[in-house]
Amino acid sequence: MQAKTPNERIIFGLKVKQLRQEQGLSFSDLSKMSGMSLSYLNEIEKGKKFPKLDKVKNLAKALGTTVEELTNGELGRNLAPVTQLLQSNFLNELPLELFGIELSKVAEIVAQAPMRVGAFISTLLELSRSYALREENFYFAALRSYLELHDNYFPELEKSVDNFVQKHNLGDLRPVPPRVLGSLLETQYDYTIVTDGLDAHPDLKMLRAVFLPEQKKLLLNGDLTLVQRGFQFGKELAFNHLRLTQRANTSSLLRSRVFEEVLNHSKATYFSVALHIPLQPFTEKIREFFALPAWDGKAFLGLMQRFNATPEMFFHRLTNVLPQFFGLREIFFLRFLHEPKTDEFTIDKELHLNRRHHPHENGLFEHYCRRWVSLSLLQEILAEEDKGTIRIDVQRSHYYATEDEYLCITLARMGYPRPEKNVSVTLGFLLNDQLRKTIAWHADPAIPQRQVNTTCERCPIEDCTERAAPPVIVQKRARYQRIKSALQSL
């Protein structure tokens, strides 16, 4: 009999348990009838062992079935969702090992209460179909959880960047000029770089780059700034230096086939950011900035320019160092896209460290609170004439009906990722004792303070002049409470 996959062992074990329980047999009963030890039967039902053919025959006879029926991989109608999940590619691609979870442990959970777990899995699958969730939705959620578990700091990647710098004698040449990185791609990895390679393809203008692996050709968007070009070069160098073979060939992940692509894209991004923004000098400059007596937006932008970084690169690096070197663990990052024609705001990137913070993505087509500095700054820049200008603003945001207050720094600019869209990135710090000790200017009276909420639909603030939609969720809850009170009075 051929070696069995983990999923086949799990299904076989569940089937043995299912048949044993249907016939009211204990482990001891089945052990005597099959001639197999109690410990070996336990390993079988947990999905850790798959017996040889002669023992399968003994099991089938003891359970009153045939070898074909016992090994056909079907669990029956009640456990059909479990079979569907175990046989799907999705479960195979889940990065269980990143979270210290063994597949056999999943099998144990399923085996303990197969009917309940089956109903739970069926519910998840139905919800995923109802909300059109694809595998990559789960992959990105798993990646965010993985980054959050590690405070978005990875010493092995920091070390890889140091090794790369030493290997190519870059020394203190930071930030590394794009021409130097491009030259390394061409001389060390035989790349051909076409700086305007995507300009003849209007449908690809939203992408920054496309890599053609067979030709080792990197096609760039001709509208990229030098900083953006250098970042793309850094990612390509990361794929090669780290030997990340499972990768997407587009600068942004459009649709991932496997989780490894999502993870490797994240590693390449981290590598490129760390390459452009070296750890030690960056940490020292941030410490100096936090020690200023008052908030200074120009100084913050100057820091970003000092390291020749885009807003996304700069905030990415901050999320790497703040928890590790400043003890600021309760932070969040959000990226908003704004389409002025429809006045639609969407979140396309987010990260929450230490816990799920109040400002977060809402996939229910509700209207995000316009009092957030992330949105108000995007609305302000519509009057800007210079599309290359990066605007900055800061706010202390107190969340309605909670004790939580965040110090939020937002950068916004026009024309990203396409001319008809604008973008803002926000880094928020929970105002706690650690922040008060670390950031000297946190209580600067010049920093505006606002009471905010998550979405208009869920906000009971009555005098909000920025409201974009009626508080329908609040109204539904109030109506339910009135019905509940009326029923209690009866």
N, C-alpha and C positions, 0 to 999 in steps of 0.2 A: 504494500500500500504506500502511495506517494506521501511525502511529508506534507502536513497540513498547515494552512495559514492560520494566524491567530484568530481570524474571524470564523474560520471553519471549526476550530476547536471550541470557540465560545458557543456557536450554534449547536454543535453536537452535545456539549455539556448541558445546555439549557434543555435540549430535547430529552436527554436521559433523566434530568430532574423532573421535567414535566410528566413523563410517563411513569416514573417511580411514584410521584405524589398522586397521580390519578388512580393508581392501583393500591394506594394506601400502604406502600412498602417503606419501611425504615431503611437507613443505611445498613444496619445489621442484617435485615432480611435480604436485601439485594446482594450483600457480600456473600452470604451463605449460598444463595441461589446461583450466583455467577462465578463463584470461586475466586473473587478478587478482593483484595484487602480494603479495609475501611478508608485508609489514607489515600489509596490509589483512586477509589471511587470519588473521594472528596476532591482530588486534583482534577478528575475528569469533569465534574459538575462545575468547577470554577473556571473551566476553559483552559487549564494549563497543560493537560495531557490528552492525547488521542490514542486509544489503544490499537494494538495490531489486530489483523483481521480475525484471528482465532478468538480473541477476547471480545471483539465486537459481536461475533456470533453468539458467544455465551451471554452477553448482555441482552441481545435481541431476544433470545429464548427466554431469559428470566423476566423480561418486560412484556412478553407476549406479543412480539412484533417481528418483523423481518429485518434482515441486514439492510435491504434497499430502503425500507421505510425509515430506519433509524439514521441512515447516512445521506438522505436526499436533500438536506439543507433547508427544509421547510419546518417552521415551528407551529403551523396551524393558524387559524383565523384570529384567535385571541392575541397571539404574539406576532402577528404579521408586521406591525410597525417596527418591532425590534429586528426582525429579519431584514426589512427594507433598509434600516439604518446601518446594520452590520455589513450588509453586502454593498453598500454605496461607497463610491470613491470618496465622498465627503468625510466619513469617519477615518478613512485611511490617511487623509491629508491633514486632519486636525493635529496640531502640534502638541500632543499630550505630554511628550517628554520635556518640553520647555517648562512645564508647570510641575514636573516631578510626578506625573500620573502614568501608571502602567496600564496598558490595555486590559491586562488580566484583572486589575482592580475595578475597571468599568464592568467587566463581566461579573465580578462578585456582586456588585451593586444590583445589576440586572437580575442575577440569580436569586438574590434575597427576596425580591418582590416583583417577579416578572410581569404580573398583570398590571400592577400600578405603574411600573416603569414603562410598560408598553403603552398605557393610556397617556402618560406624560409625553413620551416620544411622539405619539400620534398627534397630540395637541401641538407640539412644536412644529412638526412637519406641516400641519394644516395652517398654522399661523404664518409660516414662511411662504407658503403658497399664496395665502390671502394678501400678504403685503409684498409679494414679488421679491422676496429675499433670495439672493443667489449665494453660491458658495463663497464668493469673495467678500460678501457682507460679513460672514462669519470669520473669514480670514483676517480682515481688517480689525474686527472687534478683538480677536485673539491677539493680534499684534499689539494693539493699544494696551491690553491687559498685561502682556509680557513687558512692554516698556515701563508701565507703571509699577510693576513688581520690582523692577531694577532701578527705580528712580531715574530712568532714562540715562543711566551712566554705565558705560561698558569699558572697564580697564583694558580688556584684550584688544579692543578697537583703538584705544588711545595708544597702546604699545605698537600696534601695527602701523599707525601713522608715524610714530617716532622712527620705526625701522625703515619705513619708506623714505623719510627725510634723510636718514643717514646713508641709505643705499645709493641715493641719487645726489648726494652732496649738496642738498639744498640749504643746509646751515640755518642761519637766522633770516633767510630771505622770505619774510612773511609780511603781508600775504604774498603768496607765490603768484607772479604774473601769469595771465592766461597763455601767453606765448610760450612760456617755459613748460607748462603742463601739456599744451598741445604738442610741443616738440617731443616730450617724453612718450606720448601716445604714438607718434609717428616713428620715432627711432627705436623704442624699446618693444613696442607691441605691433608694429607694422600697420598702423591705422592710416587711412586716407581720410582727411577732414575736408568736408565741403561746407564752407561757411554759410552759403545761401542755398543749401541742398533741398530745403523744404519749400522754398518760395514759389516753385512751379506747381505746387499742390495746395490749392486753396483750402481743401477740406482738412488739411493737416496743420493749419496755421495756429491751432490752439496748442500744438506740441512744441516743445523747445528743441527736441532732437529725436532722431530715429537712427538706430544702429542696424546696419545690414551685415550680419555675422559672416556670411559666405564670402563677401567681398572685403570684410573688415573696414567698411566705409561708414563714417559718422556724418549724417546729414543734419546740419544745424538750421534753425530758423534764423533768417537774415536780420530779424529785428531784435535779436538778443543784445543786451548790453555786454560790455566786457566782463562785468562781474558774473552775470548769468552764464556767459560762455565758459568762464573759468570754473564755475560750479559744475557744469556738465562734464568738463574734462576731468574734474576730480572724481566724479562718480564712475566714469569709464576706467580711470586708473584703479579705483577701488575694486571693481569687478575683476580686473586682471591681477592685481597684487594679492587680493584675498582669495583668488581662484574660485569665484562665485559663478559657477557654470549655469546654474538654474536661474535664469534672469528674464525679465521683460526687455524687449528691444525698443521700447518707447520711453521717453523721458518721464512721462506720467503713466501710472498703472491704469490701463483702460479696462481690462478684464483678465484676472489672473486665473491660470489653469490649476495651479497648486499653491499651497501655502509657502513653499520654499521661495517662490518668486517674490512674494510680499515681504518675507523676512530679509531676503538678500537685497531688495530695493532699499529697505530701511538701513541695513548695514552700510550700503554704498553711500547713502545720503549722510549718515553719521560720519563716515570716513572723510567725505569731501568737506563737510563743515569743519571738522577737527583739523584738516589739512590747511584750510584757509584761516582758521581762528585758533592759534596755538593756545594750549591750556594754561600754562603758567602766566604769560603776560596778560592774557585776557582776564584771568581771575584777579590779578593785581589791579588792573584798571577798573574792574567792576567794584572792587573793595574801595578804591579811591572815590568812585562815583557815589556809592552808598554813604560815604562819610561827608559829603557836601552838606552845608547847613540848610540849603533850600533846594527844591526841585528845579532842575535846569534842563529844559527840553533840548536846547541847542547842544549842551554838553553830551546828552544821550545820543543825539544824531551824530555828533562828532566822533563818539566812540565807534559807532557803526561804520562810519567812513574811514576811521583809523584802520579798521580791519578789512576794509573793502568788501563789506558784506551786504547782501540784500536783507530786508526786514525779516524774511523767513529764516535765513541763515543765522542772523543775529539772535533771534528769539530761540531758535533751536539750540544754539550753544548755551544760552542762559538756562534752559531747562536741563542741560547736562550738568552745569556747575553749581547751580543754586542749592539743590538738595545736598550735594556731596560736600561742598566746601563752605557753605554759609548756613547750613541747617534749615534752609527755607524749603520745607518739604510739602507744604500745602499750597500748591500753585496750580494754575490751569493755563492752557493755551487754546485759543480759538482763531480760526481764519474764516472771515465772512466774505462772500461774494455779493455784490450789489448790481442789479440790472436796472439802471435809471428809467428805462422806458416803461417797465412794469412796476417799478419800485419794489421789486422782490429781493429779499435777503435770504441767503442760504449759507449754512455752515458746511464747508467741505473738508475741514481738518480740525481735530480737537485732541487734547491730551489732558488728563487729570491725574495729578500726582497725590498720593496718600489717601485720597477719597474722591467720591463723585461730588463735584462742586455745583453750586446752583446754576451758573450759566452753562448750558449744554445744548446739544443738538436736539431738536424736536422734529421727528419725522411725520408729524400729523398735519402738516400744512397749516400750522398756526402762525401767528404774527409775533416775531420776536419783539421784546420790549424796546421801544425806540429811545428809552432813556439811557440805554447802555451806551457808553462812549464809543464802542465798536461801531454802532449804527449811526450815532449822531455825527461822528467825524466823517463818515462816508457821505452823509447828506450835505455836509458843509463843503466838501471838496468839489461838489458839482459846479460851484461858482468859480473854481480855479481855471485860469487860462493856460497855465503851464502844466501840461500833462505829465511832465517828468518830476514834478515836485512831490516830495514825500512829506506828508503832514503828520504832526505828532500831537497827542493830547493825553492828559492824565485825569483820573477821576477816582474818588472814593465812593464805591457803590455799596449801599446798605440794602440788603435784600429784605423786602417787605415781610413782616410777621416772623422774622428770625433775628437771631443775635449776630448773624454773620455779616461781616463787612470786608470788602476787598479793595486793595489798592491796584488799580488797573492802568496799564500803560498801553496805548494804542498807536500804531503806525498805519497810515492809509495812503493809497496812491491810485491814480486813474489808469485805465487801460490795461487791466490784467484779469484773466489770462488772454482776453481778446479786447479789442478796442471798445466794444459795447459794454464791457463789464469793469467794475472797480473792485478793489480788494482792501480789506483791513486785517491786520493781525493784532491780537491782544494777548498780553501776558498779565495774569491776575495773581496777586498775593493775598492770602487770607491775613487779615490784620490780627495778629496774635502777639504774645510776648516776645517770641523769637524775632519777628519782623521789627518790632519796636526797638529791640536791642541792635539790630543789624542795619536798618536803614534810618539814618539820622533825620532825613527830611520827610518822614512819613506823615508827620502832623503839620506840614507846611500849610498855613491858612490860605495860601493862594491856590491850593488844590481844591477844585469844586467837589462838593458832596451831593449825592443824589440818592433818593430812594428808588429802587428798581425792582423789577420782577422778572419772571421767565418769559411768559408770552402774554399778550393782551387778553386772550381768551380765558386765562386763568388768573387774571389780576383784578382784585376788588377795589383798587385805588380809584376813588370817585372823581377827583379833581384833576385827572391826567389830561393835559392838553395835547400830549403826543400820541394818544391812543389811536391805533390803526384798525382796531376791530372791537366789537362789543364783547363784554366778559361772559360769553355764552356758557362756559364751563362753570363759572361761579353762579350764574343764574340757575343752571340745572341742579347744582348742589342745594341751593336755597329752596328751590321748588320741592326737591326730595325731602328736605328737612320739614317743610310745611306739611307735606303729605304724611310723614312719619308722626309729626306732632298731632295731626288730626286723627290718625288711627289710634294713637295712644289715648287720646281723650275719649274715644269710644269704648 
